[in-house]
Amino acid sequence: MQFNRIWRLDYSDEEAVSNMIAQKTFKVPDDLALSQDITKKMSAITKNHGLLLAKFNSQQLIGEVKALGHVIDKDRKTKIITVEWRRHNDIITPTHGEGYKNWTNRPCFEFPDYKIEQYNLLQMFSKAFKQK
């Protein structure tokens, strides 16, 4: 499975994670409390992108991953994104400075290629979505 881009999405609580996984869809921005600026950036999320539901733990300075998603469809008119989710518990350790700033100040961001490699995100997604 190939992911063209990978995005981090914050979540409010464990119930929100469970609901997103159960519904298999979400609508930008209705299901995520996002500013208009972030919503505009999220409009770039489309088919074959990867989504990482992860919250920043400011005490331990880690990103707590709860689920991985594969975008399988996006209705451009309604902005409803259909996602195949996999529960996945993992930890990402952001780097100081810009990394912390992204995790603490941006509820949604796209991982640059070098971070995808640094965090082994492709391997994380490959394991979660491997063929059975």
Secondary structure, DSSP 8 states (H G I E B T S, - for coil): ---S-EEEE--SSHHHHHHHHHH-EEETTTTS---HHHHHHHTT--TT-EEEEEEEETTTTEEEEEEEEEEEEEETTTTEEEEEEEEEEEEE---TTHHHHHHHH-SEEE--HHHHHHTTHHHHHHHHT---
